[in-house]
C-alpha cells in the first residue's frame, strides 16, 4: 500500500464491563480527535474472528487497494 494513513493510536477501553480495542485518529500533539475520531473499535469475540481471517483481510486490502490507486 502506498498511501499513508492519517495519524492514529490504539488503546483499550471498557464498554459495559467488557474490554474494547480501539483505533482512533489523533491530532499533531497525539490527542484523540473529538468528532469522528474512532476509526474502529471491537471486543474480544470480533478480535478473534479478525485474527482467524487475517490473511483473507490482507488479500481483500491488497486486491481492492489497487483499484482505488488508479
N, C-alpha and C positions, 0 to 999 in steps of 0.2 A: 504494500500500500504506500502510495507516495504522498497522500495528503496527511498533514499533521492534525491531530485532534486538538480541540480547544483545551486550554489548561484545566486540569481536573485533579481531584484527590479521591481517595477511597476511605471508608470508615465503617464502623459497626455501630448501629443504634439499636434501640429497643422499641418494639411496637406491640402493644397489648401483651407484654410479658415475653415476647419472642425476639430473638436476635435477628436483625435485618442487616444485610450487606448493602452498602450504598456507594454509588459512584456519582460525584457531584462536581459541577463546574465551579471554578474559583476565579477571583479577580487577580490582578497583578501582585497583590500582597498575600495571596494564598487563602483569602477569606471566602467562604461559600457565598455564592450569589444568591440573594434572597428570592427573586422571582424566577421560577422555572430553572432553578439551579440543579435539581436532581436529574441526572441523566437516566439512571436505572437503579432500582432497589428490589431486593428479593430476599426471601428467607432460606432456611436450610433445605427444604424439600426441592425448591426450584434450583438451588445451587447444585444439588446432587444431579438433577436432570441435565443441567448445563455441562457439568463435568463429564457425565456419561456420553454426551453428544458433542464434546468439544471439537472433534475432528470434522463432524458434519457442519458445525457453525463456521469453522475456519474455511471449509470448502465453499460454503454459501457466500462468505465475505469475499474470498478470492475470486469466485465466479462472477458475482454481480458488481463488485467494485470496478472491474474493468469496463463495464457498460457505462458507469457514471463518469469515468475519466475521459471519455471520448469527446 
